[in-house]
Amino acid sequence: MSKLLIGGLSTLTDGRGLRAAFSAFGEVTKVEVVVDQTTGKSRGFGFVTFQDSREASSALSMLDGTMIDGHTIRVGLAPDPRRCDGRRTDPGS
């Protein structure tokens, strides 16, 4: 699987809109739009997870710099949560 970080989202963008834009490139297994707990609106970023890394790569190259809901989005690979300061962490430490 491959997880993409999507930045520059409009406060109007929801999970359905994000899924619609990215599912044209392959099987999307999960979509998350990070929302403000007070307003319930998008904080301007989210994540899209693909089943296949090639599909994620294609979506990244084709959608980075395009517009969704009137905002130019930035698409990149999501950081690996197992990395800390650029190094892999040892779960046993």
DSSP file (Angstrom, degrees, kcal/mol; ACC not computed):
  #  RESIDUE AA STRUCTURE BP1 BP2  ACC     N-H-->O    O-->H-N    N-H-->O    O-->H-N    TCO  KAPPA ALPHA  PHI   PSI    X-CA   Y-CA   Z-CA
    1    1 A M              0   0    0      0, 0.0     2,-0.4     0, 0.0    50,-0.2   0.000 360.0 360.0 360.0 156.2    0.0    0.0    0.0
    2    2 A S  E     -A   50   0A   0     48,-1.9    48,-3.0    50,-0.1     2,-0.5  -0.998 360.0-154.6-135.7 132.6    1.0    3.6   -0.5
    3    3 A K  E     -A   49   0A   0     -2,-0.4    75,-2.7    46,-0.2     2,-0.4  -0.909   9.7-159.1-110.1 129.2   -0.2    6.6    1.5
    4    4 A L  E     -AB  48  77A   0     44,-3.2    44,-1.9    -2,-0.5     2,-0.5  -0.837  11.1-139.3-107.4 144.4   -0.2   10.1   -0.1
    5    5 A L  E     -AB  47  76A   0     71,-3.2    71,-2.1    -2,-0.4     2,-0.5  -0.898  17.8-161.0 -99.5 126.9   -0.2   13.4    1.8
    6    6 A I  E     -AB  46  75A   0     40,-3.1    40,-2.2    -2,-0.5     2,-0.3  -0.948  12.5-179.8-114.1 120.9   -2.5   16.0    0.2
    7    7 A G  E     +AB  45  74A   0     67,-3.0    67,-2.3    -2,-0.5    38,-0.2  -0.740  53.9  45.6-115.8 165.7   -2.0   19.6    1.1
    8    8 A G  S    S+     0   0    0     36,-1.0    37,-0.2    -2,-0.3    -1,-0.2   0.686  71.7 164.4  80.3  19.4   -3.6   22.9    0.0
    9    9 A L        -     0   0    0     35,-2.2    -1,-0.2    -3,-0.2     2,-0.1  -0.381  38.4-115.4 -71.9 147.3   -7.2   21.6    0.4
   10   10 A S    >   -     0   0    0     58,-0.3     3,-1.1    61,-0.1    34,-0.3  -0.402  23.1-117.1 -70.5 154.5  -10.1   23.9    0.5
   11   11 A T  T 3  S+     0   0    0      1,-0.2    31,-1.1    32,-0.1    -1,-0.1   0.679 117.5  59.3 -66.5 -14.7  -12.2   24.1    3.7
   12   12 A L  T 3  S+     0   0    0     57,-0.2     2,-0.3    29,-0.1    -1,-0.2   0.626  80.6 106.0 -86.3 -15.2  -15.0   22.8    1.5
   13   13 A T    <   +     0   0    0     -3,-1.1     2,-0.2    55,-0.1    29,-0.2  -0.489  47.8 179.3 -73.2 129.3  -13.2   19.6    0.5
   14   14 A D     >  -     0   0    0     -2,-0.3     4,-2.1    27,-0.1     5,-0.2  -0.640  44.9 -90.3-118.6-179.7  -14.5   16.5    2.1
   15   15 A G  H  > S+     0   0    0      1,-0.2     4,-2.7    -2,-0.2     5,-0.2   0.844 122.3  55.9 -61.4 -36.2  -13.6   12.8    1.9
   16   16 A R  H  > S+     0   0    0      2,-0.2     4,-2.4     1,-0.2    -1,-0.2   0.927 109.5  45.8 -63.8 -44.3  -16.1   12.1   -1.0
   17   17 A G  H  > S+     0   0    0      2,-0.2     4,-1.9     1,-0.2    -2,-0.2   0.894 114.1  48.3 -65.8 -39.9  -14.5   14.8   -3.2
   18   18 A L  H  X S+     0   0    0     -4,-2.1     4,-2.0     2,-0.2     5,-0.2   0.917 112.1  49.0 -66.9 -43.4  -11.0   13.7   -2.4
   19   19 A R  H  X S+     0   0    0     -4,-2.7     4,-2.8     1,-0.2    -2,-0.2   0.912 109.2  53.4 -61.2 -42.7  -11.9   10.0   -3.2
   20   20 A A  H  < S+     0   0    0     -4,-2.4     4,-0.5     1,-0.2    -1,-0.2   0.904 110.4  46.8 -60.4 -42.4  -13.5   11.0   -6.4
   21   21 A A  H  < S+     0   0    0     -4,-1.9     3,-0.3     1,-0.2    -1,-0.2   0.888 120.9  36.1 -67.7 -39.0  -10.4   12.9   -7.6
   22   22 A F  H >< S+     0   0    0     -4,-2.0     3,-2.0     1,-0.2     4,-0.3   0.743  99.8  72.9 -90.4 -24.8   -8.0   10.1   -6.7
   23   23 A S  G >< S+     0   0    0     -4,-2.8     3,-1.0     1,-0.3    -1,-0.2   0.674  81.0  75.8 -68.5 -13.8  -10.0    7.0   -7.5
   24   24 A A  G 3  S+     0   0    0     -4,-0.5    -1,-0.3    -3,-0.3    -2,-0.1   0.676  96.4  50.6 -65.7 -14.8   -9.5    7.7  -11.2
   25   25 A F  G <  S-     0   0    0     -3,-2.0     2,-0.3     1,-0.3    -1,-0.2   0.477 124.8 -62.9-104.1  -4.7   -6.0    6.4  -10.7
   26   26 A G  S <  S-     0   0    0     -3,-1.0     2,-0.8    -4,-0.3    -1,-0.3  -0.962  81.4 -20.5 153.5-168.8   -6.7    3.1   -9.0
   27   27 A E        -     0   0    0     -2,-0.3    24,-2.3    -3,-0.1     2,-0.6  -0.611  52.0-158.8 -78.5 110.3   -8.2    1.4   -5.9
   28   28 A V  E     -C   50   0A   0     -2,-0.8    22,-0.3    22,-0.2     3,-0.1  -0.793  11.4-178.4 -88.5 122.7   -8.3    3.9   -3.0
   29   29 A T  E     +     0   0A   0     20,-2.6     2,-0.3    -2,-0.6    21,-0.2   0.711  65.8  11.8 -95.7 -22.9   -8.5    2.0    0.3
   30   30 A K  E     -C   49   0A   0     19,-1.4    19,-3.0     2,-0.0     2,-0.4  -0.979  54.9-168.9-157.2 141.5   -8.8    4.9    2.7
   31   31 A V  E     -C   48   0A   0     -2,-0.3     2,-0.4    17,-0.2    17,-0.2  -1.000   8.8-179.1-131.6 132.2   -9.4    8.7    2.6
   32   32 A E  E     -C   47   0A   0     15,-2.8    15,-3.0    -2,-0.4     2,-0.6  -0.987  10.2-170.2-132.4 123.4   -8.9   11.0    5.5
   33   33 A V  E     -C   46   0A   0     -2,-0.4     2,-0.4    13,-0.2    13,-0.2  -0.971  28.0-131.6-107.2 120.8   -9.5   14.8    5.5
   34   34 A V  E     -     0   0A   0     11,-2.0     9,-3.2    -2,-0.6    11,-0.5  -0.589  30.6-164.6 -75.7 124.9   -8.1   16.2    8.7
   35   35 A V  E     -C   42   0A   0     -2,-0.4     2,-0.3     7,-0.3     7,-0.2  -0.817  24.8-108.5-116.1 151.7  -10.7   18.5   10.2
   36   36 A D     >  -     0   0    0      5,-3.0     4,-2.4    -2,-0.3     5,-0.1  -0.600  25.3-140.5 -71.7 130.9  -10.7   21.2   12.9
   37   37 A Q  T  4 S+     0   0    0     -2,-0.3    -1,-0.1     1,-0.2    -2,-0.0   0.792  98.2  46.0 -67.8 -27.1  -12.5   19.9   16.0
   38   38 A T  T  4 S+     0   0    0      1,-0.1    -1,-0.2     3,-0.1    -2,-0.0   0.936 126.3  23.8 -80.5 -48.8  -14.2   23.2   16.6
   39   39 A T  T  4 S-     0   0    0      2,-0.2    -2,-0.2     1,-0.0     3,-0.1   0.722  89.0-135.7 -92.6 -23.1  -15.5   24.1   13.1
   40   40 A G     <  +     0   0    0     -4,-2.4     2,-0.2     1,-0.3    -3,-0.1   0.542  63.8 126.2  76.8   6.0  -15.7   20.6   11.6
   41   41 A K  S    S-     0   0    0      1,-0.1    -5,-3.0    -5,-0.1    -1,-0.3  -0.604  71.5 -82.3 -96.6 158.8  -14.0   22.1    8.4
   42   42 A S  E     - C   0  35A   0    -31,-1.1    -7,-0.3    -7,-0.2    -1,-0.1  -0.246  25.2-145.5 -56.7 140.4  -11.0   20.8    6.7
   43   43 A R  E     -     0   0A   0     -9,-3.2    -1,-0.1     2,-0.4    -8,-0.1   0.358  56.9 -94.1 -88.0   4.1   -7.6   22.0    8.1
   44   44 A G  E    S+     0   0A   0    -10,-0.4   -35,-2.2   -34,-0.3   -36,-1.0   0.476  96.9  67.8 100.9   2.9   -6.2   22.0    4.6
   45   45 A F  E     +A    7   0A   0    -11,-0.5   -11,-2.0   -38,-0.2    -2,-0.4  -0.981  46.6 157.8-149.4 163.9   -4.7   18.6    4.3
   46   46 A G  E     -AC   6  33A   0    -40,-2.2   -40,-3.1    -2,-0.3     2,-0.4  -0.930  30.0-106.4-165.6-172.8   -5.5   15.0    4.2
   47   47 A F  E     -AC   5  32A   0    -15,-3.0   -15,-2.8    -2,-0.3     2,-0.4  -0.974  14.0-166.0-134.8 144.5   -4.4   11.5    3.2
   48   48 A V  E     -AC   4  31A   0    -44,-1.9   -44,-3.2    -2,-0.4     2,-0.5  -0.997  11.3-158.9-129.7 127.2   -5.3    9.1    0.5
   49   49 A T  E     -AC   3  30A   0    -19,-3.0   -20,-2.6    -2,-0.4   -19,-1.4  -0.920   5.5-161.9-111.0 129.5   -4.2    5.4    0.6
   50   50 A F  E     -AC   2  28A   0    -48,-3.0   -48,-1.9    -2,-0.5   -22,-0.2  -0.780  22.7-136.0-105.1 150.9   -3.9    3.3   -2.5
   51   51 A Q  S    S+     0   0    0    -24,-2.3     2,-0.4    -2,-0.3    -1,-0.1   0.860  94.8  46.7 -67.8 -37.0   -3.8   -0.5   -2.6
   52   52 A D  S  > S-     0   0    0    -25,-0.4     4,-1.8     1,-0.1     3,-0.2  -0.917  71.1-146.7-116.7 131.4   -1.0   -0.4   -5.2
   53   53 A S  H  > S+     0   0    0     -2,-0.4     4,-2.3     1,-0.2     5,-0.1   0.802 100.3  57.8 -65.8 -29.7    2.1    1.8   -5.0
   54   54 A R  H  > S+     0   0    0      2,-0.2     4,-2.1     1,-0.2    -1,-0.2   0.897 106.6  48.6 -67.3 -38.6    2.2    2.2   -8.8
   55   55 A E  H  > S+     0   0    0     -3,-0.2     4,-2.4     2,-0.2    -2,-0.2   0.901 111.2  50.1 -66.3 -40.3   -1.3    3.7   -8.8
   56   56 A A  H  X S+     0   0    0     -4,-1.8     4,-2.6     2,-0.2    -2,-0.2   0.912 109.7  51.3 -62.4 -42.5   -0.3    6.0   -5.9
   57   57 A S  H  X S+     0   0    0     -4,-2.3     4,-2.3     1,-0.2    -2,-0.2   0.893 110.0  49.4 -61.8 -40.9    2.7    7.1   -7.9
   58   58 A S  H  X S+     0   0    0     -4,-2.1     4,-2.1     2,-0.2     5,-0.2   0.922 111.4  48.3 -64.8 -44.9    0.6    7.8  -10.9
   59   59 A A  H  X S+     0   0    0     -4,-2.4     4,-2.6     1,-0.2     5,-0.4   0.906 110.4  53.0 -62.0 -42.1   -1.9    9.9   -8.9
   60   60 A L  H  X S+     0   0    0     -4,-2.6     4,-1.7     1,-0.2    -2,-0.2   0.946 113.0  42.0 -58.3 -50.3    1.0   11.8   -7.3
   61   61 A S  H  < S+     0   0    0     -4,-2.3    -1,-0.2     1,-0.2    -2,-0.2   0.830 120.7  41.8 -70.5 -31.1    2.5   12.8  -10.6
   62   62 A M  H  < S+     0   0    0     -4,-2.1    -1,-0.2    -5,-0.2    -2,-0.2   0.780 121.2  37.1 -87.6 -27.4   -0.8   13.6  -12.4
   63   63 A L  H >< S+     0   0    0     -4,-2.6     3,-2.4    -5,-0.2    10,-0.3   0.667  81.9 109.5-103.2 -17.8   -2.6   15.4   -9.5
   64   64 A D  T 3< S+     0   0    0     -4,-1.7    10,-0.2    -5,-0.4     3,-0.1  -0.424  92.7  14.4 -60.7 124.7    0.2   17.4   -7.9
   65   65 A G  T 3  S+     0   0    0      8,-2.6    -1,-0.3     1,-0.3     9,-0.1   0.457 101.4 119.5  89.5   1.5   -0.4   21.1   -8.8
   66   66 A T    <   -     0   0    0     -3,-2.4     7,-3.1     7,-0.2     2,-0.4  -0.379  63.8-103.9 -91.2 176.3   -4.0   20.5  -10.0
   67   67 A M  E     +D   72   0B   0      5,-0.2     2,-0.4    -2,-0.1     5,-0.2  -0.842  30.0 177.4-109.4 138.6   -7.1   22.1   -8.6
   68   68 A I  E >  S-D   71   0B   0      3,-2.4     3,-1.8    -2,-0.4   -58,-0.3  -0.992  79.9 -10.5-132.3 127.9   -9.8   20.7   -6.3
   69   69 A D  T 3  S-     0   0    0     -2,-0.4   -57,-0.2     1,-0.3   -56,-0.1   0.842 131.2 -53.3  51.8  38.1  -12.6   22.9   -5.1
   70   70 A G  T 3  S+     0   0    0      1,-0.2     2,-0.4   -60,-0.1    -1,-0.3   0.526 116.8 106.6  81.2   6.0  -10.8   26.0   -6.4
   71   71 A H  E <  S-D   68   0B   0     -3,-1.8    -3,-2.4   -61,-0.0     2,-0.5  -0.949  70.8-123.5-120.3 138.9   -7.5   25.3   -4.6
   72   72 A T  E     -D   67   0B   0     -2,-0.4    -5,-0.2    -5,-0.2     2,-0.2  -0.686  35.3-148.5 -77.9 123.6   -4.3   24.1   -6.0
   73   73 A I        -     0   0    0     -7,-3.1    -8,-2.6    -2,-0.5     2,-0.4  -0.614   8.3-145.3 -96.8 154.4   -3.3   20.9   -4.2
   74   74 A R  E     -B    7   0A   0    -67,-2.3   -67,-3.0    -2,-0.2     2,-0.5  -0.969  16.1-164.9-114.5 132.7    0.1   19.5   -3.4
   75   75 A V  E     +B    6   0A   0     -2,-0.4     2,-0.3   -69,-0.2   -69,-0.2  -0.971  20.6 145.3-122.7 130.2    0.5   15.8   -3.4
   76   76 A G  E     -B    5   0A   0    -71,-2.1   -71,-3.2    -2,-0.5     2,-0.3  -0.925  53.9 -74.0-149.4 173.2    3.5   13.9   -1.9
   77   77 A L  E     -B    4   0A   0     -2,-0.3   -73,-0.3   -73,-0.3     3,-0.1  -0.561  52.8-115.8 -72.5 136.2    4.3   10.7   -0.2
   78   78 A A        -     0   0    0    -75,-2.7   -75,-0.2    -2,-0.3    -1,-0.1  -0.452  38.3 -97.5 -69.5 144.5    3.1   10.6    3.4
   79   79 A P        -     0   0    0      0, 0.0    -1,-0.1     0, 0.0    -3,-0.0  -0.329  37.8-109.2 -62.5 145.4    5.8   10.4    6.0
   80   80 A D    >   -     0   0    0      1,-0.2     3,-2.1    -3,-0.1    -3,-0.0  -0.661  20.7-147.4 -75.6 119.3    6.5    6.9    7.3
   81   81 A P  T 3  S+     0   0    0      0, 0.0    -1,-0.2     0, 0.0    -3,-0.0   0.663  95.5  65.4 -65.7 -12.9    5.3    6.9   10.9
   82   82 A R  T 3  S+     0   0    0      6,-0.0     7,-2.4     2,-0.0     2,-0.4   0.467  87.9  87.6 -85.2  -1.0    8.1    4.4   11.8
   83   83 A R  E <   -E   88   0C   0     -3,-2.1     2,-0.4     5,-0.2     5,-0.2  -0.793  53.4-176.2-102.6 142.2   10.7    7.1   11.1
   84   84 A C  E >  S-E   87   0C   0      3,-3.2     3,-1.9    -2,-0.4    -2,-0.0  -0.977  74.3 -14.1-137.2 121.3   11.9    9.6   13.6
   85   85 A D  T 3  S-     0   0    0     -2,-0.4     3,-0.1     1,-0.3    -1,-0.1   0.853 129.3 -53.8  53.1  38.0   14.4   12.3   12.7
   86   86 A G  T 3  S+     0   0    0      1,-0.2     2,-0.4     0, 0.0    -1,-0.3   0.490 120.3 101.7  81.2   2.3   15.1   10.5    9.4
   87   87 A R  E <  S-E   84   0C   0     -3,-1.9    -3,-3.2     0, 0.0    -1,-0.2  -0.909  76.7-110.6-120.6 148.6   16.0    7.2   11.1
   88   88 A R  E     -E   83   0C   0     -2,-0.4     2,-0.3    -5,-0.2    -5,-0.2  -0.525  35.4-132.5 -71.6 140.7   14.0    4.1   11.5
   89   89 A T        -     0   0    0     -7,-2.4    -1,-0.0    -2,-0.2     3,-0.0  -0.685   9.3-127.2 -94.2 151.3   13.0    3.5   15.1
   90   90 A D    >   -     0   0    0     -2,-0.3     3,-2.3     1,-0.1    -1,-0.0  -0.870  10.3-152.0 -97.2 114.2   13.4    0.2   16.8
   91   91 A P  T 3  S+     0   0    0      0, 0.0    -1,-0.1     0, 0.0    -2,-0.0   0.721  94.9  58.2 -60.0 -18.9   10.1   -0.9   18.3
   92   92 A G  T 3         0   0    0      1,-0.2    -2,-0.0    -3,-0.0    -3,-0.0   0.487 360.0 360.0 -88.3  -2.6   12.0   -2.8   20.9
   93   93 A S    <         0   0    0     -3,-2.3    -1,-0.2     0, 0.0    -4,-0.0   0.488 360.0 360.0 -93.5 360.0   13.9    0.1   22.2
